[in-house]
Amino acid sequence: MTSERHGRLRGLIARIGDDLPGAEFEFRPMFGAYGVYSRGRFFAVIGSEGLALKLAPADREALLALPGAHPWSISGQYVVVPEALTDPAALRPWVERSAAYAQTLPLPERRKRRR
């Protein structure tokens, strides 16, 4: 995936986040990709496969039913969004569902650093 595509997807997700009250989206670089967080909870990845969203089981199945969607190669909890959903109006409901689902999950425990 080109950095141009990363930038385009980041901009798209940021615009959606700006329109969602209390979403507080944050992008963090991770292993050549970007993790997307909402209020401290990881809900999406922008990487070599495109945009992958963490979804509740029913939403995951619904997104996988769309042509071009597929499980993310690193974790089956995430679904790679098909290219056809890069329109903000079409993508927004999926991003909303993903960010909302992440808020139902516990925050990860911080690891203690070895000395």
N, C-alpha and C positions, 0 to 999 in steps of 0.2 A: 504494500500500500504506500502510495506516495505521501509525502508530508503535506502536499496540497490537498489531498483527500482527507487526511487527518484534520487539517485546518477547517475544511468545509464542514465536516461532521461536527467538530467542536463548536463552530459558529452556530450551526443549526440547533444543537442541543442547548447551547447557552441561550439562544433566543427563546426556545421553549421554556427553559427554566426561568427566564426573566418574566414570563407571563404567568407562572404558577406561584401563587402566594405561598411564602414560607419554604419554597423548594431549596434555596441556597445551594445551587449546584457548584461543585468544585472539581477541577480537573487536576489530576496528579500524574506525572510521568511514571511509567512502570515498564521496564524491559522493552523499550521500543514502542510502547503503546501508551494510552492514557486511560487511567481509571477514572470513572465519573462517580462522584459521591453526592448524596443529598443529605444534608444535616448529619454528616459523619458516617453515613452508611453507603457502602459500595453497591451500586446498582447497575452499572454499565461499563463496557470496555470499548474503546475505539482502537482498533488494531489492524493487523494485516488482513483479517477476514472481513473487516467492515465494522459496523456497530453491532455489538452483542448486548442484549438486555437480560437481566435476571428477572424472572417472572414467576408468579404463583403457578402451580401445576395446570389449572384450567386455562389460564392465559397463555402459558407456554404451548399447550396443545393447539390453541386457536391460532397463534402466530405461526406455528410449524405447518399448519394447514394451508398457509399462503404460498403460492409458487415462489421459489427462490429462497425461502427461509430454511435454515438448517441449524442443528445444534452446534454450538461453539465447540471447536476441537479440543479445548482445554477443560471445559466443564459443561456437562449436559444441562446444568441448571440455567444456562444462558442460551438464548436463541439469537442467531445472526439475522438481522433485519434484511429483507430483500431490497435490492436496489430500487425497486418501484416505490418504496415507502420513504424516499428521501425528500418528498414534499412535506413541508412543515405541518400542514393540516392533516395529512395522512399519518404522519409519524407521532404527532403530539399525544394521541390517546395511549399509544404503546409506551411512550416515555413516562407519561403520568402513572400508568399502571405499575410500571417497573419501580419508579421512585416511591410510590405508595406502598408497594409490597416490601421494599427494603426497610421501610419504617416499622413494619411489623416484626422484623427480625431483631434479635438482641445485638447490641454493639459488640464487636469482637473485643476480647480481653487483650490488654496490652501485654506484650511479652517483656519479661525482665531481661535486660542486657547482661551478657556474660562479661565478667571482668577479667 
